[in-house]
Amino acid sequence: MAIKTYGPMAVDWEVRVDYERLRRERLARVQKLLKESELGALLCFDMSNIRYITSTHIGTWAMDKLFRFTLLPRDDEPILWTFGSAARHDQLYAPWMGERARAGISTMRGAMAPGSGRAEDVARKIRSELEERGLLHEPLGVDVIEPQVLFALQKEGITIADGQNLMQTARMIKTQDEITLLTTACMMVDAAYEELYRWMRPGVRENECVALVSKVLYDLGSEHVEGVNAISGERCSPHPHVFSDRVLRPGDPAYFDILHSFNGYRTCYYRTFAVGSASPAMVDAYKRCREILDVAINAIKPGVTTADVVKLWPRAEEFGFPNEEAAFALQFGHGVGLTIWEKPVFSRLVSFDHPEVIEEGMVFALETFWPASDGWTAARIEEQLVVTKDGCEVITRFPAEELLVAGTRYYTVNGPLSPIREVQSHLNTAAGRGGAQLPAPAATSAGHTL
């Protein structure tokens, strides 16, 4: 166990996360790759990329607005344009940015009228900084962008290029402090699963499970609960990828994916439970789901490729889908960092033709799915892991080697009710399984039956 777990606080008496080192090393990785590229500068509107480069944050309410932006010129420091008074806040409380934190606003996903000139204002700001540094005629790498802003930049004579791939590459290998933050985030989900396991029972709803998990995470210091996939009963197959208000019933399978962030760093962490009991078909599905996950985990080490891993997984046709696109993300792997889907990606859809080499310091999640033979139950498991110099270490620790049964333990006159049983009671009795019939009623002398 090389990876340590700490409390979520920073303290003076123990070395935990060194935030100054985190800021310095993240920026240095981007600056190095930018210098090695053909780009003159990077322009980022994606909140996660802005945070990685500038170590500034404005809250998750703004994550889909695209109104903040940062420019990182080659061989220079980043400039941030942010939301009104937030610029003054960053000047006061983010001294590493200082006066390079400025007020500026884009079109707010098109909410600003085209005639307002916001897109043109963004373009003029960027042109001015590039021109000052002699970079105006160099390609400008952009991660995501609104059409109005794109057109305005081009009108200023700026050549737009792909900057998203450079940012994904920069974020792919995690620093020491990023790994600590990711481990802390997983620790918090361990605790959420513990509370969920103790509380789950027939009669509770999927959305109530989501609420419980969210409270545990926020109480522990989560910055943002991005989502909790709570899937139960016949909703388990096919996977709908969204929770509902369905009420849990005895014998239900229930699987959950908990996605949240601690200081920006995410989790993607599935677990499957049986409510009260599990059918033999469900038990078999869970075993198969676990087997194909463990085979993949055991293959992970530096130098192995994503293609080497996905070839160990079953083809889509083997579990009921016509092709890999239809089964996408059911047998899957993806990097985890400031977002839940980063490089590298493990998928039979893309990894054979475009394999990526696994390197020490990567952090990713591997997740598998298997539908049961009964046609309605299914299992889903996911582990998040860190690639070490000679293998990997799993940082998601809530028990998952066997299917856990949650809820009340039932007792009969003959002792505990078996946790492996069909959901319909008559199918668990000798008479019900054998299709036995009651004897015909005896006839009386008057022709009546008794």
C-alpha positions in Angstrom: 0.0 0.0 0.0 2.1 2.9 -1.3 -0.7 5.4 -1.6 -1.6 7.1 1.7 -5.0 8.3 2.8 -5.4 11.5 4.8 -8.1 13.6 6.2 -9.6 16.3 3.9 -8.0 19.2 5.8 -4.6 20.8 5.4 -2.6 20.8 8.6 0.7 22.2 9.8 1.9 19.0 11.4 1.7 16.6 8.5 2.6 16.8 4.8 -0.5 16.1 2.8 -1.4 18.0 -0.3 1.1 20.7 -1.2 -1.1 23.1 -3.1 1.7 25.4 -4.1 3.5 22.4 -5.7 0.2 21.3 -7.3 -0.3 24.7 -9.0 3.3 24.8 -10.1 3.6 21.3 -11.5 0.2 21.5 -13.4 1.1 24.7 -15.2 4.7 23.4 -15.9 3.3 20.4 -17.7 1.1 22.5 -20.0 3.9 25.0 -20.6 6.3 22.2 -21.6 3.9 20.6 -24.1 2.9 24.0 -25.5 6.6 24.8 -26.2 7.1 21.4 -27.9 4.0 21.9 -30.1 3.5 24.1 -33.2 1.0 26.3 -31.3 1.8 29.8 -30.3 -0.7 29.9 -27.5 -3.6 28.1 -25.8 -7.1 29.6 -25.4 -9.3 27.6 -23.0 -13.0 28.0 -22.1 -13.4 24.6 -20.5 -13.7 25.1 -16.7 -11.4 22.1 -15.9 -8.7 23.3 -18.3 -8.9 26.8 -16.8 -8.5 25.4 -13.3 -5.6 23.2 -14.4 -3.7 26.1 -15.9 -4.6 28.9 -13.5 -5.7 27.2 -10.3 -8.8 29.4 -10.1 -12.3 28.3 -9.6 -15.7 30.0 -9.6 -18.1 27.2 -8.6 -19.8 24.5 -10.5 -22.8 26.7 -11.4 -20.6 28.1 -14.1 -19.3 24.8 -15.5 -21.4 24.9 -18.7 -21.5 28.6 -19.3 -18.2 29.1 -21.3 -18.0 32.7 -20.3 -14.6 32.6 -18.5 -11.5 32.1 -20.6 -7.7 31.9 -20.1 -4.9 32.5 -22.6 -1.5 30.8 -22.1 1.1 32.2 -24.5 4.2 30.2 -25.3 7.0 30.9 -22.8 4.7 33.1 -20.7 2.3 33.0 -17.8 -1.5 32.6 -18.1 -4.0 35.5 -18.3 -7.5 34.9 -17.0 -10.7 36.8 -17.9 -13.4 36.0 -15.4 -16.8 36.9 -14.2 -17.1 40.5 -13.0 -16.1 40.9 -9.4 -14.5 37.4 -9.4 -11.5 39.1 -11.0 -11.0 41.3 -8.0 -11.4 38.3 -5.7 -8.7 36.4 -7.6 -6.4 39.4 -7.5 -6.8 39.4 -3.7 -6.9 35.7 -2.9 -5.0 34.0 -5.8 -1.7 35.9 -5.7 -0.1 33.6 -8.2 -2.4 35.3 -10.8 -2.4 38.9 -9.4 -3.2 41.5 -12.1 -3.3 38.8 -14.7 -6.8 38.0 -13.4 -9.1 40.4 -15.3 -12.7 41.1 -15.8 -14.1 39.8 -19.1 -17.2 38.0 -20.3 -18.0 36.0 -23.4 -21.5 35.4 -24.9 -22.8 33.1 -22.1 -23.6 30.2 -24.5 -25.3 32.6 -26.9 -27.5 34.3 -24.3 -25.9 37.6 -25.1 -27.4 39.2 -28.3 -25.2 38.8 -31.4 -25.2 42.6 -31.7 -23.8 43.1 -28.2 -20.3 42.7 -29.4 -19.2 40.3 -26.7 -17.7 37.8 -29.1 -15.8 40.6 -30.9 -14.6 41.9 -27.5 -13.1 38.5 -26.6 -11.4 38.3 -30.0 -9.9 41.8 -29.6 -8.6 40.9 -26.2 -6.9 37.8 -27.5 -5.5 39.5 -30.6 -4.0 42.3 -28.4 -2.1 39.8 -26.2 -0.9 37.7 -29.1 0.3 40.7 -31.0 2.2 42.1 -28.0 4.1 38.8 -27.9 4.7 38.4 -31.6 2.4 35.4 -31.7 -0.4 36.7 -33.8 0.5 34.6 -36.8 1.1 31.4 -34.9 -1.7 28.9 -34.6 -3.9 29.4 -31.5 -5.0 26.1 -29.8 -8.6 26.1 -28.5 -10.3 23.5 -26.4 -14.0 24.3 -26.8 -15.5 27.4 -28.3 -18.8 29.1 -29.2 -19.4 29.7 -32.9 -19.7 33.5 -32.5 -16.3 33.6 -30.7 -14.7 31.3 -33.3 -15.9 33.5 -36.2 -14.7 36.7 -34.4 -11.2 35.3 -33.8 -10.9 34.3 -37.4 -12.1 37.7 -38.5 -9.1 39.1 -36.5 -6.8 37.0 -38.6 -6.1 34.3 -36.0 -5.6 30.7 -37.1 -7.5 28.3 -34.9 -6.1 24.9 -34.2 -6.9 21.9 -31.8 -5.8 22.7 -28.3 -8.0 20.1 -26.6 -5.7 17.2 -27.4 -2.7 19.0 -25.9 -4.6 19.7 -22.7 -5.8 16.0 -22.4 -2.2 14.9 -22.9 -1.0 17.3 -20.2 -3.6 16.0 -17.7 -3.1 12.3 -18.5 -0.1 11.8 -16.1 -1.0 12.8 -12.5 1.3 14.5 -10.1 1.8 13.3 -6.5 -0.7 15.8 -5.2 -3.3 15.0 -7.8 -3.1 11.3 -6.8 -3.6 12.3 -3.1 -6.7 14.3 -4.0 -8.1 11.5 -6.2 -7.5 9.0 -3.4 -9.2 11.4 -0.9 -12.2 11.7 -3.2 -12.5 7.9 -3.4 -12.2 7.6 0.4 -15.3 9.9 0.7 -17.2 7.6 -1.7 -16.2 4.6 0.4 -18.0 6.3 3.3 -21.0 7.0 1.2 -21.3 3.4 0.1 -21.0 2.3 3.8 -24.0 4.5 4.7 -26.0 3.4 1.6 -25.4 -0.3 2.4 -26.6 0.1 6.0 -29.7 2.1 4.9 -30.9 0.4 1.7 -34.0 -1.8 2.0 -37.3 -2.5 0.3 -39.5 0.6 0.2 -36.8 3.3 -0.4 -36.7 5.0 -3.7 -33.7 5.4 -6.1 -33.9 9.2 -5.7 -33.7 8.8 -1.9 -30.5 6.8 -2.3 -29.1 9.7 -4.4 -30.1 12.1 -1.6 -28.4 10.0 1.1 -25.2 9.7 -0.9 -25.1 13.4 -1.6 -25.5 14.3 2.0 -22.6 12.0 3.1 -20.3 13.5 0.5 -21.1 17.1 1.2 -20.8 16.5 4.9 -17.3 15.1 4.3 -16.3 18.2 2.2 -17.3 17.3 -1.4 -17.1 20.3 -3.7 -19.6 19.0 -6.2 -21.7 15.8 -6.5 -21.8 15.5 -10.2 -24.2 12.7 -10.3 -25.3 9.4 -8.6 -26.6 6.8 -11.0 -29.0 4.8 -9.0 -30.4 1.9 -11.0 -32.6 -0.9 -9.6 -34.8 -3.9 -10.5 -35.8 -4.4 -14.1 -34.2 -1.0 -14.9 -30.8 -2.7 -14.6 -30.8 -4.2 -18.0 -30.4 -2.4 -20.3 -28.5 0.2 -18.4 -30.4 3.5 -18.6 -27.6 5.7 -17.1 -30.1 7.8 -15.1 -31.8 7.5 -11.7 -35.6 7.6 -11.2 -38.1 7.4 -8.4 -38.5 3.6 -8.6 -39.1 1.9 -5.3 -36.7 -0.9 -4.3 -38.4 -4.3 -3.8 -37.2 -7.6 -2.2 -34.8 -9.4 -4.4 -33.9 -6.4 -6.6 -30.5 -5.9 -7.9 -29.3 -2.2 -7.4 -26.2 -0.7 -8.8 -24.8 2.8 -8.3 -22.2 5.0 -9.8 -21.0 7.9 -7.6 -19.4 10.8 -9.3 -18.2 13.8 -7.2 -15.2 16.0 -6.8 -12.9 16.9 -4.0 -10.9 20.1 -4.7 -11.8 19.5 -8.3 -10.7 15.8 -8.5 -13.4 13.3 -9.5 -14.5 9.8 -8.8 -16.3 7.3 -11.1 -17.1 4.4 -8.8 -19.8 1.7 -9.4 -21.0 -0.9 -6.9 -23.8 -3.5 -7.2 -26.0 -4.8 -4.3 -28.8 -7.2 -3.9 -31.8 -6.0 -1.8 -32.6 -8.7 0.7 -31.6 -11.6 -1.5 -30.3 -12.4 -5.0 -31.4 -14.9 -7.6 -29.0 -17.6 -8.8 -28.9 -15.8 -12.2 -27.9 -12.6 -10.5 -25.2 -14.3 -8.5 -23.8 -15.8 -11.8 -23.9 -12.4 -13.5 -22.0 -10.7 -10.7 -19.3 -13.4 -10.8 -18.9 -12.9 -14.6 -18.8 -9.1 -14.2 -16.1 -9.4 -11.5 -14.0 -11.9 -13.5 -13.8 -9.7 -16.6 -12.9 -6.7 -14.5 -10.2 -8.5 -12.6 -8.6 -9.9 -15.7 -8.2 -6.3 -16.9 -6.9 -5.0 -13.6 -4.3 -7.8 -13.5 -3.1 -6.8 -17.0 -2.3 -3.2 -16.0 1.3 -2.1 -15.9 3.5 0.5 -17.7 4.1 -0.5 -21.3 0.8 -2.4 -21.8 -1.5 -0.7 -24.3 -5.3 -0.1 -24.1 -5.7 -2.6 -26.9 -3.9 -5.3 -24.9 -6.5 -4.7 -22.1 -9.7 -4.5 -24.2 -8.9 -7.7 -26.1 -9.5 -9.5 -22.7 -13.1 -8.2 -22.6 -16.1 -10.0 -24.3 -17.4 -8.8 -27.7 -20.6 -6.9 -27.7 -22.4 -9.8 -29.4 -21.5 -12.0 -26.4 -23.8 -10.0 -24.0 -26.7 -9.1 -26.2 -25.7 -6.1 -28.3 -25.3 -6.0 -32.1 -22.0 -4.1 -32.2 -19.5 -2.2 -30.1 -21.1 1.2 -30.6 -24.4 -0.1 -29.2 -22.6 -1.5 -26.2 -20.3 1.5 -25.7 -19.1 2.2 -22.1 -20.4 -1.1 -20.7 -17.0 -2.7 -20.8 -15.0 0.5 -20.5 -12.0 2.4 -19.1 -11.3 6.1 -18.9 -8.9 8.5 -17.2 -10.1 10.4 -14.1 -8.9 13.7 -13.0 -10.5 17.1 -13.0 -13.2 15.5 -15.2 -14.5 12.0 -15.1 -13.6 11.1 -18.7 -10.0 11.8 -19.7 -7.3 10.0 -21.5 -6.6 7.1 -21.8 -9.8 5.5 -23.1 -10.3 1.7 -23.0 -13.0 0.6 -25.5 -13.3 -2.2 -28.1 -14.9 0.5 -30.3 -11.6 2.6 -30.6 -8.7 1.0 -28.8 -7.7 -1.6 -31.3 -7.2 0.9 -34.1 -5.9 3.7 -31.8 -4.1 2.1 -28.8 -2.6 4.2 -26.1 0.4 3.1 -24.0 -0.2 2.9 -20.2 2.3 4.9 -18.2 3.2 5.2 -14.5 1.2 8.0 -12.9 -1.9 7.5 -14.9 -5.2 7.3 -12.9 -8.2 5.7 -14.6 -11.3 3.7 -13.9 -12.1 0.3 -15.3 -15.8 -0.7 -15.4 -17.6 -3.8 -16.5 -21.2 -4.9 -17.0 -22.9 -8.3 -17.3 -26.6 -9.0 -17.9 -28.1 -12.0 -16.1 -29.7 -15.0 -17.9 -33.1 -14.1 -16.5 -33.3 -11.1 -18.8 -33.8 -8.3 -16.3 -31.1 -8.3 -13.6 -27.5 -7.2 -14.2 -24.3 -6.4 -12.5 -22.0 -3.4 -12.8 -18.7 -2.9 -11.0 -16.0 -0.2 -11.4 -12.6 0.3 -9.8 -10.4 3.4 -9.9 -6.7 2.7 -9.9 -3.3 4.3 -10.0 -0.6 2.9 -12.3 2.6 2.2 -10.4 6.1 1.4 -11.7 5.3 -2.4 -11.8 1.5 -2.7 -11.8 -1.3 -0.7 -10.3 -3.0 0.0 -7.0 -6.8 0.2 -6.6 -8.0 3.2 -4.7 -11.7 2.3 -4.5 -12.0 0.2 -1.4 -15.6 -0.6 -0.6 -15.9 -4.4 -0.8 -16.8 -5.8 -4.2 -15.2 -9.2 -4.6 -18.6 -10.8 -4.0 -22.1 -9.6 -4.3 -23.3 -7.9 -1.1 -26.8 -8.3 0.2 -28.3 -5.2 1.8 -31.4 -4.8 3.9 -33.1 -6.9 6.5 -31.9 -10.5 7.2 -35.1 -12.5 7.2 -35.7 -15.5 9.5 -38.1 -18.4 9.1 -39.2 -21.1 11.5 -36.4 -23.2 10.1 -33.7 -20.5 10.5 -32.3 -17.7 8.3 -33.9 -17.3 4.9 -31.4 -18.0 2.2 -29.9 -14.9 0.6 -29.8 -16.7 -2.7 -33.4 -17.1 -3.8 -35.8 -16.3 -6.6 -37.9 -13.2 -6.1 -41.1 -15.2 -6.4 -41.5 -17.2 -3.2 -43.2 -20.2 -4.7 -40.2 -20.8 -6.9 -38.1 -21.5 -3.8 -40.3 -24.3 -2.5 -40.1 -27.9 -3.5 -43.7 -27.9 -4.6 -43.3 -24.7 -6.6 -40.1 -25.8 -8.3 -41.6 -29.3 -9.1 -44.9 -28.1 -10.3 -46.6 -30.4 -7.8 -50.4 -30.5 -7.8 -52.7 -30.9 -4.8 -54.5 -34.3 -4.8 -58.0 -34.3 -6.3 -60.7 -33.8 -3.7 -62.6 -36.8 -2.5 -66.2 -37.3 -3.5 -69.0 -37.8 -1.0 -72.0 -40.1 -1.4 -74.1 -37.1 -2.3 -71.8 -36.2 -5.1 -70.3 -33.2 -3.3 -66.6 -32.7 -2.9 -64.8 -32.2 0.4 
